[in-house]
Amino acid sequence: MKVIIIGGVAGGATAAARIRRLDEKAEIVILERSGFVSYANCGLPYYIGGVITDPEELTLQTPQGFWNRFRVDVRVRHEATAIDPAGKQVTVKNLETGEVTVEGYDKLLLAPGAAPTRPPLPGLDSPRLFSLRTVEDTFRIRSFVERNRPKTAVLAGGGFISLEMAENLAEMGVEVTILQRIPQLMNPLDYDMATFLHSHLRRKGMHLRLNTAVAGFRQEGETISALVEGGEAIPADLAILAIGVTPENALAKQAGLALGSRGGIVVNQRMETSVPDIYAVGDAVEIPHLVTGENTLISLAGPANKQGRVAADNICGGDSRYLGAQGSSVVKVCELTVAATGLNEKAAQAAGLSYEKIVLSPLSHAGYYPGGKLMTMKVLYEKGSQRLLGAQIVGHEGVDKRIDVLATAMQAGLPVTALKDLDLAYAPPYASAKDPVNLVGFMAENLEQGVVKQFHWEDVAGLPRDGSVTLLDARTPGEYSGGCAEGFVNVPLDELRDHLGEIAPGKPVYVMCQSGLRSYLACRILAQDGYDCYNFSGGYRFYESVLLDRWTRQNAYPCGVERP
Amino acid sequence: MKVIIIGGVAGGATAAARIRRLDEKAEIVILERSGFVSYANCGLPYYIGGVITDPEELTLQTPQGFWNRFRVDVRVRHEATAIDPAGKQVTVKNLETGEVTVEGYDKLLLAPGAAPTRPPLPGLDSPRLFSLRTVEDTFRIRSFVERNRPKTAVLAGGGFISLEMAENLAEMGVEVTILQRIPQLMNPLDYDMATFLHSHLRRKGMHLRLNTAVAGFRQEGETISALVEGGEAIPADLAILAIGVTPENALAKQAGLALGSRGGIVVNQRMETSVPDIYAVGDAVEIPHLVTGENTLISLAGPANKQGRVAADNICGGDSRYLGAQGSSVVKVCELTVAATGLNEKAAQAAGLSYEKIVLSPLSHAGYYPGGKLMTMKVLYEKGSQRLLGAQIVGHEGVDKRIDVLATAMQAGLPVTALKDLDLAYAPPYASAKDPVNLVGFMAENLEQGVVKQFHWEDVAGLPRDGSVTLLDARTPGEYSGGCAEGFVNVPLDELRDHLGEIAPGKPVYVMCQSGLRSYLACRILAQDGYDCYNFSGGYRFYESVLLDRWTRQNAYPCGVERP
């Protein structure tokens, strides 16, 4: 059996190694357009920033190493230019010599990945504008930075690569401006959760230009300017275009493979395309989203690796299935950890799901043990079924742990209330006896059993301030004086019982505190005294984060300085 | 409704707060024998070591604070001395005044906890011998340490409290000797996993006296000696007795409550005892082990807190259920993280379960991102059903995450092979694209599908060295020369294909490498060439750890120095 694999990074390299483990006799050829195979594409920004210092660390395997260990014939700088599915042949161009050959196959695996999206904008050919995909791109940016010592950089895009680049450039002392078309960074987050990231980056001195689409670039001398809609030009020494990725589907198209509505290659659970003996994996394929069941593009290394293994099994005559992904992701941005799994509110709404949301801000570990850090968690579940739909967490230590526990519970089909029963490992340096994940279960059970009702930050502006409802702030006077939501009257929780007589009977009561715990306790006191009572989800710290973000955004535009 | 709660720490305090949230009118009394309520019992060793510096951090709530917030009448230094279930009364002794009163109840909750086990040994009354349970014990040890500046300490016991005390004493410069009756520390681990902990502590300069039961203590002047069976006396400035805990069942016994075979109070899923209107939670009760279904004692804060909430719900007329625990635990010992969930081999054997085991040593995060640390993982699953039975991990960063993910998968009922499909969050600082938990799934699938067979360290000594089997070491010559298992011949993996002709046909081949990956690849090459082939589980690093531990133990005894 002869197998040709087009693309030798995550999915392709994994498949090659697995095929060899299953079939010592197969002839395996990897065609890789770039000069490197099996490289650590998620590590590239960290080489630019000097976190990873040895360029050899970026390449997990060399062609020679791959041959020695797996007898895989890796041909770097070789581009597949056409596929003939009927003749089972691939046309290959040697990018070093220009030589074109034709290579037959029994099985073909497409793992071409996704390319940085390049819309038809002016100035994309500027030598000071870079995209980041390959090891070559990395070396190019790194050598530009070493040679030119840029003081400023403008980054178009607010996703993983842009933010990892922003962090690495900022740590080298570069002043960073991030342009983002929509009002928030990091699409896996909802806007409210993203505000914690925004304020963190602003505190680090980054300039966020949200709601600002890039319209092109213009280089004049040693300055490249990002042009934004409206005519403004943002000058910098260096520009990065990282507004997203587009599946590489040109070969698949040419070969007549079925493509999905998002431009990705259509595959079944066996990672087979619409054409016999052609498989596809990785960023170029559309896979089922485990929560919605809809086909989607998920450009992440974890799914690509798993798909590569499944394709290899099937290429070797097995029957393995890839069921889909739920978009579990995490990213480090300037000491902040941002993680998500499943659907956020935007996605749940788009999927037409009826959901409830829970917001909390637990400590990463026991409060009495030093070093605990607050994290902000938001968990969505489906009304009625109590099915977990998704989670988002922004914080420091312990964020990656909780997102993985929630991802596991979600994928295993646990209802949200089952989270309260999870027997998680506790010791003061690692967690609390009631782990944040347990707390989500407790809170969901309270909501589901009607022990408490809640309201959200979107509701605050619309609450009547005409006396027809009571607005309470259950924090201490000191906390309250530092800032409160308009119209909310301070009655500290511990004094509430003594002031019940002063709260207008028969009117709904809306209660806020700092994180949502004391206001919940207040609601329980009030509800048992006959009040129709609502607890503010996430507390004032959540409300304030959204409010400050909006304020900063509105005030920052005229002068370009967004730091409050 | 009047509720009396006996014991105001984890389960009791949680229940009190929850009862108040559900019933604003209930009269709630907590009787707490010690002088403190709702204290952080898991934090006590860290106060002694100075990691927690403010004694107020140890008490999450004061009686006054509890009253202000929850209207709970906390009576510290009050001991319940008798229960009259028929008359629904508790006899209470005020330990300050000696006054004895009788208090009626509608509902009674027992949360008395477990006391440090004190077998009838000589010398337990020495003023230089301490146990650690309460805040008072903590202050006593702390003030002893401050006053006497001990240079040496001997700790009897090798569990959580002993090891946390050992860490905290060692960090203060105290030379620590740990006596443990059985051949290993940390019973939640199997012996082989514990050897990584042993060597770590020995490198830190601690003296481990394993297989050494304490027979008593003897104080002479300012020296206390631990007496061990055989007559040896181990002198120190300070001794700690922490050989385990025993459920506090005296009151329950007196009240005629049913006790289990392990001496714990029998409860149903509603946390009801055998006597109407008496509930019990925490370290004093027997609960079902989620894996075996057998009743067991689990002295951990997580289960106690969850039980307290369930009992409160039911006391207030609800219907909540506590289904059991699986013993998920984690402990920090001198920068090492030791974690476990479910059954280890000893427990699986005792439960009569037929299991398969997987050992691996993955990195905490992507190898190319700096700071990744090796961890050693062992996962057990049931043969046939593929049910996850338990996991143990020893390492550094990322250990607590993987144990919680495995605990969640286990509790959700995922079979071991489903671990390969888990969509976990990956970025270089947090994980690898194939997370260690995914790797367990891959390895289990390989075993289950017969892609590879394995052998274990227990099998190595019994392998014939008469030429009837072939023993291969697939590491590099450099690794091999640093130490190898007896009789294993070095054929580096990358040269194996060129030497296949030299391997005796028809004879079984046993292959070892450093971690188990290269030997797996070698097995695949050999198996496809017709050999009956076995991969060594865990690699030479696992084998070496066990071997060194045994060697150290045997050689250390004569001179008392255990560091190799």
Interface residues (C-beta under 8 A of the other chain):
Chain A: A10 R20 R21 L22 D23 E24 K25 A40 C42 G43 Y46 V51 I52 E57 L58 L60 N68 R69 R71 F160 L290 L300 A301 G302 P303 A304 N305 K306 R309 Y322 L323 A325 Q326 G327 S328 S329 V330 V331 K332 T337 A339 A340 T341 A366 G367 Y368 Y369 P370 D400 K401 I403 D404 V405 A407 T408 A409 Q411 A412 G413 L414 A418 K420 D421 L422 D423 L424 A425 Y426 A427 P428 P429 Y430 A431 A433 K434 D435 V437 N438 F442 V451 L493 D494 R497 L521 R524 I525 Q528 D529
Chain B: A10 R20 R21 L22 D23 E24 K25 A40 C42 G43 Y46 V51 I52 E57 L58 L60 N68 R69 R71 F160 L290 L300 A301 G302 P303 A304 N305 K306 R309 Y322 L323 A325 Q326 G327 S328 S329 V330 V331 K332 T337 A339 A340 T341 A366 G367 Y368 Y369 P370 D400 K401 I403 D404 V405 A407 T408 A409 Q411 A412 G413 L414 A418 K420 D421 L422 D423 L424 A425 Y426 A427 P428 P429 Y430 A431 A433 K434 D435 N438 F442 V451 L493 D494 R497 Y520 L521 R524 I525 Q528 D529
